[in-house]
Amino acid sequence: MKKLLTMLALAAAVTAHAQQKYEVQNLSVINPKEWIIPKNDTLDYEFGTYEGQKALLIKRKIDNYKAGSLAYWPKLNFKDGIIEFDLAFAGKGNGYIGLAFRIRDAHHYETVYFRPLSSGTINAIQYMPEKKAEFNWWDYEADKYQAKAILPRNGWFHVKVVVIGSKMEVYVDNNPKPAMVYTSLDPSLKTGAVGYWHGNSSLGAYRNLVVKTAK
Protein backbone atom coordinates (compact mmCIF):
# COMPACT_ATOMS: atom_id res chain seq x y z
CA MET A 1 0.00 0.00 0.00
CA LYS A 2 2.78 2.44 0.91
CA LYS A 3 4.53 1.74 -2.39
CA LEU A 4 1.29 2.30 -4.29
CA LEU A 5 0.66 5.63 -2.56
CA THR A 6 4.20 6.74 -3.35
CA MET A 7 3.73 5.86 -7.02
CA LEU A 8 0.41 7.73 -7.15
CA ALA A 9 1.94 10.79 -5.52
CA LEU A 10 4.81 10.73 -8.01
CA ALA A 11 2.42 10.40 -10.93
CA ALA A 12 0.39 13.34 -9.65
CA ALA A 13 3.54 15.45 -9.30
CA VAL A 14 4.65 14.61 -12.85
CA THR A 15 1.19 15.48 -14.21
CA ALA A 16 1.11 18.77 -12.33
CA HIS A 17 4.57 19.66 -13.60
CA ALA A 18 3.57 18.85 -17.19
CA GLN A 19 0.48 21.06 -16.90
CA GLN A 20 2.34 23.96 -15.31
CA LYS A 21 2.32 27.11 -17.43
CA TYR A 22 5.33 29.40 -17.56
CA GLU A 23 6.18 32.91 -18.63
CA VAL A 24 9.48 32.65 -20.50
CA GLN A 25 12.09 35.40 -20.27
CA ASN A 26 15.07 34.92 -22.60
CA LEU A 27 17.96 36.90 -21.14
CA SER A 28 20.63 35.59 -23.52
CA VAL A 29 21.14 39.06 -24.95
CA ILE A 30 22.28 41.47 -22.25
CA ASN A 31 21.59 45.19 -22.55
CA PRO A 32 24.05 46.80 -20.08
CA LYS A 33 21.77 49.83 -19.80
CA GLU A 34 19.02 47.64 -18.36
CA TRP A 35 21.13 45.26 -16.30
CA ILE A 36 22.94 45.78 -13.02
CA ILE A 37 26.50 44.60 -13.72
CA PRO A 38 29.40 45.07 -11.25
CA LYS A 39 32.21 47.39 -12.28
CA ASN A 40 34.61 49.08 -9.85
CA ASP A 41 38.28 49.26 -8.89
CA THR A 42 38.46 45.53 -8.14
CA LEU A 43 35.86 44.14 -10.55
CA ASP A 44 35.26 44.55 -14.27
CA TYR A 45 33.35 42.95 -17.13
CA GLU A 46 33.25 42.76 -20.91
CA PHE A 47 31.24 41.13 -23.66
CA GLY A 48 33.67 38.81 -25.39
CA THR A 49 34.16 35.18 -26.30
CA TYR A 50 35.35 32.10 -24.44
CA GLU A 51 36.08 28.83 -26.23
CA GLY A 52 34.39 30.23 -29.32
CA GLN A 53 31.17 31.22 -27.52
CA LYS A 54 29.96 34.78 -27.00
CA ALA A 55 29.63 35.47 -23.29
CA LEU A 56 29.57 37.92 -20.44
CA LEU A 57 33.05 37.80 -18.91
CA ILE A 58 33.32 38.97 -15.30
CA LYS A 59 36.82 39.64 -13.99
CA ARG A 60 37.92 39.98 -10.37
CA LYS A 61 41.16 41.92 -10.25
CA ILE A 62 42.04 41.29 -6.59
CA ASP A 63 41.59 38.01 -4.71
CA ASN A 64 38.86 38.41 -2.07
CA TYR A 65 37.43 35.38 -0.27
CA LYS A 66 34.49 37.44 1.03
CA ALA A 67 33.41 38.54 -2.44
CA GLY A 68 30.08 37.76 -4.05
CA SER A 69 28.89 39.91 -6.97
CA LEU A 70 25.75 39.87 -9.12
CA ALA A 71 24.92 40.64 -12.75
CA TYR A 72 21.16 40.69 -13.29
CA TRP A 73 18.12 42.24 -14.92
CA PRO A 74 16.25 43.88 -12.01
CA LYS A 75 12.80 43.97 -13.66
CA LEU A 76 12.24 40.22 -13.32
CA ASN A 77 10.17 39.00 -10.38
CA PHE A 78 10.83 35.30 -9.96
CA LYS A 79 9.25 33.10 -7.29
CA ASP A 80 9.00 29.56 -8.70
CA GLY A 81 10.02 28.08 -12.02
CA ILE A 82 12.96 26.87 -14.07
CA ILE A 83 16.29 28.63 -14.68
CA GLU A 84 18.80 27.49 -17.30
CA PHE A 85 22.17 28.88 -18.36
CA ASP A 86 25.73 28.00 -19.37
CA LEU A 87 28.87 28.92 -17.49
CA ALA A 88 32.60 28.26 -17.35
CA PHE A 89 35.48 29.04 -15.03
CA ALA A 90 37.82 30.77 -17.44
CA GLY A 91 40.61 31.88 -15.13
CA LYS A 92 43.30 30.61 -12.79
CA GLY A 93 43.36 30.16 -9.03
CA ASN A 94 40.00 30.06 -7.29
CA GLY A 95 36.86 29.12 -9.21
CA TYR A 96 33.50 30.18 -7.75
CA ILE A 97 30.82 30.81 -10.38
CA GLY A 98 27.06 30.42 -10.36
CA LEU A 99 23.52 31.68 -10.15
CA ALA A 100 21.58 34.07 -7.93
CA PHE A 101 17.78 34.04 -7.76
CA ARG A 102 14.99 35.70 -5.78
CA ILE A 103 17.32 38.71 -5.73
CA ARG A 104 16.07 41.60 -3.61
CA ASP A 105 19.29 43.62 -3.88
CA ALA A 106 23.06 43.13 -4.00
CA HIS A 107 23.14 41.64 -0.50
CA HIS A 108 19.85 39.71 -0.27
CA TYR A 109 19.39 36.69 -2.54
CA GLU A 110 19.59 32.93 -2.87
CA THR A 111 22.61 31.47 -4.61
CA VAL A 112 23.82 28.13 -5.88
CA TYR A 113 27.38 28.18 -7.11
CA PHE A 114 29.87 25.78 -8.65
CA ARG A 115 33.51 25.02 -7.96
CA PRO A 116 35.04 23.31 -11.02
CA LEU A 117 38.37 22.88 -9.24
CA SER A 118 36.54 20.73 -6.65
CA SER A 119 34.91 18.49 -9.26
CA GLY A 120 33.95 15.08 -7.92
CA THR A 121 33.92 16.18 -4.29
CA ILE A 122 31.18 17.28 -1.88
CA ASN A 123 32.33 20.88 -2.48
CA ALA A 124 31.52 20.91 -6.22
CA ILE A 125 28.09 22.54 -5.75
CA GLN A 126 27.24 24.82 -2.86
CA TYR A 127 24.06 26.61 -1.79
CA MET A 128 23.56 29.52 0.57
CA PRO A 129 21.23 32.46 1.19
CA GLU A 130 23.07 35.76 1.24
CA LYS A 131 21.74 38.40 3.63
CA LYS A 132 24.86 40.28 4.75
CA ALA A 133 27.16 42.88 3.24
CA GLU A 134 29.94 40.30 2.91
CA PHE A 135 29.53 36.88 1.37
CA ASN A 136 29.59 34.76 4.54
CA TRP A 137 30.14 31.31 3.01
CA TRP A 138 31.77 30.08 6.22
CA ASP A 139 28.31 29.87 7.83
CA TYR A 140 27.23 27.30 5.21
CA GLU A 141 29.99 24.69 5.15
CA ALA A 142 27.89 21.75 6.41
CA ASP A 143 27.36 18.86 3.97
CA LYS A 144 23.63 19.62 3.70
CA TYR A 145 24.49 22.81 1.78
CA GLN A 146 26.77 21.00 -0.68
CA ALA A 147 26.70 18.27 -3.32
CA LYS A 148 29.01 16.26 -5.55
CA ALA A 149 29.18 16.78 -9.29
CA ILE A 150 31.58 16.24 -12.16
CA LEU A 151 32.44 19.64 -13.64
CA PRO A 152 34.93 20.58 -16.37
CA ARG A 153 37.88 22.48 -14.98
CA ASN A 154 37.80 25.29 -17.53
CA GLY A 155 35.13 24.24 -20.02
CA TRP A 156 31.50 25.17 -20.53
CA PHE A 157 28.76 23.28 -18.73
CA HIS A 158 24.98 23.63 -18.68
CA VAL A 159 22.92 24.13 -15.52
CA LYS A 160 19.18 23.82 -14.91
CA VAL A 161 17.72 24.86 -11.56
CA VAL A 162 14.11 24.05 -10.67
CA VAL A 163 12.65 26.06 -7.81
CA ILE A 164 9.29 25.29 -6.19
CA GLY A 165 8.53 26.91 -2.83
CA SER A 166 11.26 25.88 -0.42
CA LYS A 167 12.69 23.20 -2.73
CA MET A 168 15.52 23.51 -5.26
CA GLU A 169 16.79 20.88 -7.70
CA VAL A 170 20.06 21.40 -9.58
CA TYR A 171 20.81 19.53 -12.82
CA VAL A 172 24.19 19.59 -14.58
CA ASP A 173 24.80 19.00 -18.29
CA ASN A 174 21.29 17.70 -19.02
CA ASN A 175 21.61 14.78 -16.63
CA PRO A 176 18.05 13.55 -15.84
CA LYS A 177 19.01 13.01 -12.20
CA PRO A 178 19.56 16.13 -10.07
CA ALA A 179 23.07 16.60 -8.73
CA MET A 180 21.64 18.49 -5.77
CA VAL A 181 18.28 18.59 -4.03
CA TYR A 182 17.78 21.12 -1.25
CA THR A 183 14.44 21.48 0.54
CA SER A 184 14.91 24.39 2.96
CA LEU A 185 15.31 27.54 0.88
CA ASP A 186 15.32 30.70 2.97
CA PRO A 187 11.73 31.73 3.81
CA SER A 188 12.64 35.42 3.99
CA LEU A 189 13.71 35.45 0.33
CA LYS A 190 10.42 34.82 -1.46
CA THR A 191 10.67 36.59 -4.82
CA GLY A 192 13.08 38.66 -6.84
CA ALA A 193 15.28 38.90 -9.90
CA VAL A 194 17.52 36.23 -11.43
CA GLY A 195 21.09 36.61 -12.62
CA TYR A 196 24.67 35.45 -12.66
CA TRP A 197 26.72 35.18 -9.48
CA HIS A 198 30.49 35.69 -9.48
CA GLY A 199 32.52 34.84 -6.40
CA ASN A 200 36.23 34.83 -5.68
CA SER A 201 37.26 34.04 -9.25
CA SER A 202 39.71 35.76 -11.55
CA LEU A 203 37.48 35.19 -14.58
CA GLY A 204 34.05 33.67 -15.13
CA ALA A 205 32.13 33.25 -18.40
CA TYR A 206 28.30 33.31 -18.47
CA ARG A 207 25.76 32.92 -21.29
CA ASN A 208 22.30 31.78 -22.41
CA LEU A 209 20.25 32.68 -19.34
CA VAL A 210 16.59 31.66 -19.77
CA VAL A 211 14.07 32.00 -16.96
CA LYS A 212 10.67 30.28 -16.93
CA THR A 213 8.51 31.81 -14.22
CA ALA A 214 5.57 29.75 -13.05
CA LYS A 215 2.24 31.50 -13.57
N, C-alpha and C positions, 0 to 999 in steps of 0.2 A: 504493500500500500504506500509506504513512504517513497519507494522508488517511482511509483506511478505518479504521485503528487509532484515530485521533483520534475518529472518529464513534462507534466502538464504545465507547470509553472514556467519551465524553459520555453515550451512551445508558445505560451501566451506572451512571453517577453520578446521572442523573435517576431511574432505577428505584430505586436505593438511597435517594435522598431521599424519593421517594414512599412507600416502605415504612417509613421511619423513624417510630418511635412516640415521642410526647412526653407529658410530664406538664405540664399547663397550669396556670399560677398567674396568676389575674387580680388585679392589684394596683391596679385603677382606684379602689377605695375605700380611702383611707388612714386607718388607725387610729393617731393620733399616740402612743398608749400602746405600740404595738408597733413603730413605726418609729423610726429614728434620724434626726432632723431638726435641722439646725443652728439655733441661736438663742443669740446673745450680744450684746455691746455693739455689734458692727459688722454683725451679720447677723440677720435676722428672717424670719418666714414667716407666712402666713395661708391659710385656705381661703376663696377668694373666686371671682370670675368675671372672665374676660377675653374680650372680644368675644362675650359671651353664653354662654360655656362655663365650667362649673364647673372649677376648677383649683387646684393647689397653687401659690401665689405666693411665690417666694423673693426677698427684698430684701437687697441689699448697701448698707449705709448709707454706707460710706467706700470710695472707690476704692482698690483694692489689686491691682496687676498680678501678685502672687505668690499670689493667692487661688484655691483650688479646694475647694469644699465639696460634701458628699454628703447626699442624703436617700434612705434605703433601708430595706427590711425585712430585718433581719439573719439571719432563719431560713432564707432561701433559699440553696441550695448549687448554683450554676450552673457547669457546665463547658462543654458545647456545647449549641446550640439556636438558637432564634429569639426576638428581643426586638423588641417594637413599642410605640410610644408617640407622643404628639403633644406639640409644644412650640412656644413662641413667645417672641421677645424683646419684652418689653412695656415696656421703659424707654427711657432716653436715654443717649447716650454709648456706652460699650463694650458689645458684645453677645457674650458667650461662654456658651453654654448647651448641655447635652448629656446624655450617658449615661455611667454607670460600670458595669462588670461585672467578674466574678471579684473582688469586693471582699473583701479580707481584713480591713481596718480603714480608718480615715479617711485613711491615708497610703500604702496599698498596694492598687492596683487598676489596671485597664485603663480608659481613657476614649477616647471619640470625641465630639468636640464641634463645634458649628456656630457660624459667625460670619455672621449675616444681613447685617451691614453690609459684608461682603466678598463678597457674592453675585456669582457669575460669574467669580471669580478663583481661583487655586490655594489661597488661604487660606480658602475657604468651609467646608471640612471638614478637621479636624485630628485626628490620633491621637497618643496617647502613653501609655506606662505610667508611673504615678506611684508612686515608691518613696522619696520624701523628705518631710520635714516641710513644705517649701514647694513649691508647684506650679512645677516647673522647666521651663516650656515652651520656654525658650531653648535647651535641649539637643535639641529636636526640631523645628527649623525647616527641615530639608532637605525638598525636594519629595516624597521618598518617603513622608513622614508626612502629606501633605496631598493634597487633591483639589478639583477645581472642582465647583460645583453652583449652581443657581439657587434662591435662598431668598427668601421674602418678608421685607421689612425688619422689619415688626412684626406680621405675621399668623401664624396657625397653619400648621404643616406636619407631615406624618406621616413617621415614620422607622421603617424595619425594618432590623435588624442580624442577620445570620446568622453564627454563630460555630461553626467546626469545627476543633478542634485549634489550629494556629497561624495559621489563616486567618480573616479577617473580611471580609464583604461588607456594604456600607452602601447602602440604597435610600432614595430620597427621594420622597415624594408618590406612592407606588404605581407608580413608573416600573419597568418590567420589567428595565431595565438598571441594574446597580449604579453609583452615583456614585463609589464608592471600593472598591477591592479591596486588602487588605493581607495579606501572607502570612507575616509574621514577628512574631506576637504574642509577648509576653514569656514565656519558658519558666518563669520563677519564679512567675508568677501563673497557677496552674492551675485553681483553682475558687474560688467565693465568691458573695457576694450580688450583686444587681442593683438599680440605683436611678438617680435623677436626679443629674446633675452641674451645679453652678452655679459659674461662674468669675467673672471681674471684670465683673459686670453689675449695673446698678442694680435691674433687675427681670426675672425670668424666670417664665414660666407653663408648667406641666407637667401632663399628664393622660393617662389611658387606658393605663397601663403593663400590658402582658401579656407574660409570659415563658413560653416553651415549652422545657422542659428535655428534652434527648434522653435516652431511657432506655437 
